[in-house]
Amino acid sequence: MLPEVSDPRHHRLLHAATQYADSGWGVIPGSVWNGHSYTLGHTPTKTDGLVPAMLSQRSYRNSRQVRSWWSVAPYSILARTGEDFDVIQISAGLLGVAVENERQSIVGSPVAIGPYGARVLVSPGAELVPGLRNRVGIDILPPGTCTPLPPTRLRDGSVRWLCEPSGLDYRVGDHLAVQIALLEVCRLWDFQNSCQQSPRSTSSNRR
């Protein structure tokens, strides 16, 4: 019989991990941020940051197994990139432009936000297109990276959904369509910045 979970945060993590597994996403129990350090969760043993809490580091897709693990401790929820989705990481500034201009390929994909900025979940096999490869504020997490899913708590804040996968039937974005939208977002970002800088440049030239 599984232990009863009464702590609200623990219960949210258990519910979310089970929901991800039921929807076909593999999840990995991760180390727990206790407000001072990361620990294994089921023991007070400290870990070197946010890492899988189990030696096997395997992904679980069976909801019974997931409930069994997350009933033990309020584990962080990790997912390994390259399995069910890849992750394109973008800065908060670029995300703001995407939202403001309703770039549907981006905001119509699952988007998690946290201390690192925003992470867009896209179809596996993603590689940055030439126009984005050297772009500051955009990157693709390497295959095999363990990325935290909401409502995981990190050292510098919690991860939450901006665009929830439940509203998208857990479909991730098309990685090429998202990048095409990002190219336009970058053009808009550059244009806005150039407009903001122009008055200062004009003022300087008049002196």
DRENDO-1510 file (C-alpha; in Angstrom, 1 decimal, always signed):
<recs>
REC; n; res; u; v; w
REC; 1; MET; +0.0; +0.0; +0.0 .
REC; 2; LEU; +1.4; +3.4; -1.0 .
REC; 3; PRO; +2.0; +6.0; +1.7 .
REC; 4; GLU; -0.6; +8.8; +1.9 .
REC; 5; VAL; +0.6; +12.1; +0.6 .
REC; 6; SER; -0.7; +15.1; +2.6 .
REC; 7; ASP; +1.7; +17.9; +1.9 .
REC; 8; PRO; +0.2; +20.1; -0.9 .
REC; 9; ARG; +3.5; +20.6; -2.8 .
REC; 10; HIS; +4.3; +16.9; -2.7 .
REC; 11; HIS; +0.7; +16.1; -3.9 .
REC; 12; ARG; +1.1; +18.5; -6.8 .
REC; 13; LEU; +4.3; +16.8; -7.9 .
REC; 14; LEU; +2.8; +13.3; -7.6 .
REC; 15; HIS; -0.3; +14.4; -9.6 .
REC; 16; ALA; +1.7; +16.1; -12.3 .
REC; 17; ALA; +4.2; +13.2; -12.7 .
REC; 18; THR; +1.3; +10.7; -13.0 .
REC; 19; GLN; -0.5; +12.9; -15.6 .
REC; 20; TYR; +2.7; +13.2; -17.7 .
REC; 21; ALA; +3.1; +9.4; -17.7 .
REC; 22; ASP; -0.5; +8.8; -18.5 .
REC; 23; SER; -0.1; +11.1; -21.5 .
REC; 24; GLY; +2.9; +9.2; -22.8 .
REC; 25; TRP; +5.8; +11.3; -21.5 .
REC; 26; GLY; +8.6; +9.5; -19.7 .
REC; 27; VAL; +9.5; +11.0; -16.3 .
REC; 28; ILE; +12.5; +10.6; -14.0 .
REC; 29; PRO; +12.5; +11.2; -10.3 .
REC; 30; GLY; +15.0; +14.0; -9.6 .
REC; 31; SER; +16.7; +15.4; -6.6 .
REC; 32; VAL; +14.8; +17.7; -4.3 .
REC; 33; TRP; +15.5; +21.3; -3.5 .
REC; 34; ASN; +14.7; +21.7; +0.3 .
REC; 35; GLY; +15.4; +25.4; +0.4 .
REC; 36; HIS; +19.1; +25.0; +1.3 .
REC; 37; SER; +20.5; +22.2; -0.9 .
REC; 38; TYR; +19.5; +19.5; -3.3 .
REC; 39; THR; +19.1; +16.0; -1.7 .
REC; 40; LEU; +18.0; +12.6; -2.9 .
REC; 41; GLY; +14.6; +13.2; -1.4 .
REC; 42; HIS; +14.1; +9.8; +0.2 .
REC; 43; THR; +17.3; +10.4; +2.2 .
REC; 44; PRO; +18.9; +13.7; +3.3 .
REC; 45; THR; +22.0; +12.8; +1.2 .
REC; 46; LYS; +23.1; +15.9; -0.7 .
REC; 47; THR; +23.5; +15.8; -4.5 .
REC; 48; ASP; +25.5; +17.9; -6.9 .
REC; 49; GLY; +22.6; +20.0; -8.2 .
REC; 50; LEU; +19.5; +18.8; -10.0 .
REC; 51; VAL; +20.2; +15.2; -11.0 .
REC; 52; PRO; +18.2; +12.0; -11.3 .
REC; 53; ALA; +17.6; +10.6; -7.8 .
REC; 54; MET; +18.1; +6.9; -8.9 .
REC; 55; LEU; +21.2; +5.2; -10.2 .
REC; 56; SER; +19.4; +3.7; -13.1 .
REC; 57; GLN; +18.3; +7.1; -14.3 .
REC; 58; ARG; +15.5; +5.4; -16.3 .
REC; 59; SER; +12.4; +7.1; -17.5 .
REC; 60; TYR; +9.0; +5.8; -16.2 .
REC; 61; ARG; +5.9; +5.7; -18.3 .
REC; 62; ASN; +3.7; +3.4; -16.3 .
REC; 63; SER; +1.5; +5.5; -14.0 .
REC; 64; ARG; +1.5; +2.8; -11.3 .
REC; 65; GLN; +5.3; +2.9; -11.1 .
REC; 66; VAL; +5.3; +6.7; -11.2 .
REC; 67; ARG; +2.8; +6.9; -8.3 .
REC; 68; SER; +4.9; +4.4; -6.4 .
REC; 69; TRP; +8.1; +6.6; -6.8 .
REC; 70; TRP; +6.5; +10.0; -6.2 .
REC; 71; SER; +4.6; +8.7; -3.1 .
REC; 72; VAL; +8.0; +8.2; -1.4 .
REC; 73; ALA; +9.3; +11.7; -1.7 .
REC; 74; PRO; +8.5; +15.1; -3.5 .
REC; 75; TYR; +10.9; +14.3; -6.3 .
REC; 76; SER; +11.6; +16.9; -8.9 .
REC; 77; ILE; +10.1; +15.8; -12.3 .
REC; 78; LEU; +12.7; +15.4; -15.0 .
REC; 79; ALA; +12.3; +14.4; -18.6 .
REC; 80; ARG; +15.1; +13.3; -20.9 .
REC; 81; THR; +15.4; +15.3; -24.1 .
REC; 82; GLY; +15.4; +13.3; -27.3 .
REC; 83; GLU; +12.9; +10.7; -26.0 .
REC; 84; ASP; +9.5; +12.3; -26.3 .
REC; 85; PHE; +10.5; +15.8; -27.2 .
REC; 86; ASP; +13.4; +18.2; -27.7 .
REC; 87; VAL; +13.7; +21.5; -26.0 .
REC; 88; ILE; +14.4; +24.9; -27.5 .
REC; 89; GLN; +15.5; +27.4; -24.8 .
REC; 90; ILE; +14.8; +31.0; -25.5 .
REC; 91; SER; +15.4; +34.2; -23.4 .
REC; 92; ALA; +12.5; +35.8; -21.5 .
REC; 93; GLY; +12.9; +38.9; -23.9 .
REC; 94; LEU; +12.4; +36.9; -27.0 .
REC; 95; LEU; +9.5; +35.0; -25.4 .
REC; 96; GLY; +7.8; +38.3; -24.6 .
REC; 97; VAL; +8.0; +39.3; -28.3 .
REC; 98; ALA; +6.6; +36.0; -29.4 .
REC; 99; VAL; +3.6; +36.3; -27.0 .
REC; 100; GLU; +3.0; +40.0; -27.8 .
REC; 101; ASN; +2.9; +39.1; -31.5 .
REC; 102; GLU; +1.0; +35.9; -31.1 .
REC; 103; ARG; +3.5; +33.6; -32.9 .
REC; 104; GLN; +1.2; +30.6; -32.8 .
REC; 105; SER; +3.9; +28.0; -33.6 .
REC; 106; ILE; +5.6; +29.0; -30.3 .
REC; 107; VAL; +2.7; +29.9; -28.0 .
REC; 108; GLY; +0.8; +26.9; -29.5 .
REC; 109; SER; +3.5; +24.6; -28.2 .
REC; 110; PRO; +4.0; +23.5; -24.6 .
REC; 111; VAL; +6.2; +26.3; -23.0 .
REC; 112; ALA; +7.7; +26.0; -19.5 .
REC; 113; ILE; +9.2; +29.1; -17.9 .
REC; 114; GLY; +11.6; +29.2; -15.0 .
REC; 115; PRO; +14.8; +31.0; -13.8 .
REC; 116; TYR; +16.5; +30.0; -17.0 .
REC; 117; GLY; +14.0; +31.7; -19.3 .
REC; 118; ALA; +11.6; +29.7; -21.4 .
REC; 119; ARG; +11.8; +26.2; -22.8 .
REC; 120; VAL; +9.6; +25.2; -25.8 .
REC; 121; LEU; +8.9; +21.5; -26.2 .
REC; 122; VAL; +9.2; +20.4; -29.8 .
REC; 123; SER; +9.4; +17.3; -31.8 .
REC; 124; PRO; +12.6; +15.2; -31.4 .
REC; 125; GLY; +15.4; +15.5; -33.9 .
REC; 126; ALA; +15.7; +19.3; -33.7 .
REC; 127; GLU; +18.8; +21.1; -34.9 .
REC; 128; LEU; +19.1; +24.9; -35.0 .
REC; 129; VAL; +18.5; +26.3; -38.5 .
REC; 130; PRO; +21.4; +28.5; -39.9 .
REC; 131; GLY; +19.8; +31.8; -38.9 .
REC; 132; LEU; +19.6; +30.8; -35.3 .
REC; 133; ARG; +22.8; +29.0; -34.7 .
REC; 134; ASN; +24.8; +31.9; -33.4 .
REC; 135; ARG; +21.9; +33.8; -32.0 .
REC; 136; VAL; +22.2; +34.9; -28.4 .
REC; 137; GLY; +19.3; +33.8; -26.3 .
REC; 138; ILE; +18.4; +30.7; -28.3 .
REC; 139; ASP; +19.7; +27.2; -27.9 .
REC; 140; ILE; +18.7; +23.6; -28.2 .
REC; 141; LEU; +19.4; +21.4; -25.1 .
REC; 142; PRO; +21.6; +18.5; -26.1 .
REC; 143; PRO; +20.0; +15.0; -26.4 .
REC; 144; GLY; +19.9; +13.2; -23.1 .
REC; 145; THR; +19.7; +16.4; -21.0 .
REC; 146; CYS; +17.3; +16.1; -18.0 .
REC; 147; THR; +15.0; +19.1; -18.1 .
REC; 148; PRO; +12.7; +19.9; -15.2 .
REC; 149; LEU; +9.0; +19.9; -15.7 .
REC; 150; PRO; +6.4; +21.9; -13.7 .
REC; 151; PRO; +5.8; +22.1; -10.8 .
REC; 152; THR; +9.5; +21.3; -10.0 .
REC; 153; ARG; +11.1; +23.7; -7.6 .
REC; 154; LEU; +14.7; +24.9; -8.4 .
REC; 155; ARG; +17.3; +26.7; -6.4 .
REC; 156; ASP; +16.3; +30.0; -8.0 .
REC; 157; GLY; +12.6; +29.5; -8.4 .
REC; 158; SER; +9.9; +27.2; -9.6 .
REC; 159; VAL; +9.1; +25.9; -13.1 .
REC; 160; ARG; +5.6; +26.5; -14.4 .
REC; 161; TRP; +3.7; +26.3; -17.6 .
REC; 162; LEU; +3.1; +29.3; -19.7 .
REC; 163; CYS; +1.3; +27.1; -22.3 .
REC; 164; GLU; +0.1; +23.9; -20.7 .
REC; 165; PRO; +0.4; +20.6; -22.5 .
REC; 166; SER; -2.9; +19.5; -21.2 .
REC; 167; GLY; -4.6; +22.1; -23.4 .
REC; 168; LEU; -2.7; +20.8; -26.4 .
REC; 169; ASP; -3.5; +17.1; -25.8 .
REC; 170; TYR; +0.2; +16.8; -24.9 .
REC; 171; ARG; +1.3; +17.4; -28.5 .
REC; 172; VAL; +4.6; +19.1; -28.8 .
REC; 173; GLY; +5.4; +21.8; -31.4 .
REC; 174; ASP; +6.9; +21.0; -34.8 .
REC; 175; HIS; +10.6; +21.9; -34.4 .
REC; 176; LEU; +11.0; +23.5; -37.8 .
REC; 177; ALA; +7.8; +25.5; -37.6 .
REC; 178; VAL; +8.8; +26.8; -34.1 .
REC; 179; GLN; +12.2; +27.9; -35.5 .
REC; 180; ILE; +10.7; +29.7; -38.5 .
REC; 181; ALA; +8.6; +31.6; -36.0 .
REC; 182; LEU; +11.6; +32.3; -34.0 .
REC; 183; LEU; +13.4; +33.8; -37.0 .
REC; 184; GLU; +10.6; +36.3; -37.3 .
REC; 185; VAL; +10.6; +37.0; -33.5 .
REC; 186; CYS; +14.4; +37.8; -33.8 .
REC; 187; ARG; +13.7; +40.2; -36.6 .
REC; 188; LEU; +11.0; +42.0; -34.6 .
REC; 189; TRP; +13.3; +42.0; -31.5 .
REC; 190; ASP; +16.2; +43.6; -33.5 .
REC; 191; PHE; +13.8; +46.1; -35.1 .
REC; 192; GLN; +12.4; +47.2; -31.7 .
REC; 193; ASN; +15.9; +47.5; -30.2 .
REC; 194; SER; +17.1; +49.6; -33.2 .
REC; 195; CYS; +14.1; +51.9; -32.8 .
REC; 196; GLN; +14.9; +52.4; -29.1 .
REC; 197; GLN; +18.5; +53.2; -29.8 .
REC; 198; SER; +17.9; +55.6; -32.7 .
REC; 199; PRO; +16.7; +58.6; -30.6 .
REC; 200; ARG; +19.7; +58.3; -28.4 .
REC; 201; SER; +22.0; +58.2; -31.4 .
REC; 202; THR; +20.3; +61.3; -32.9 .
REC; 203; SER; +20.5; +63.2; -29.7 .
REC; 204; SER; +24.3; +62.4; -29.4 .
REC; 205; ASN; +24.9; +63.6; -33.0 .
REC; 206; ARG; +23.2; +67.0; -32.3 .
REC; 207; ARG; +25.6; +67.8; -29.4 .
</recs>
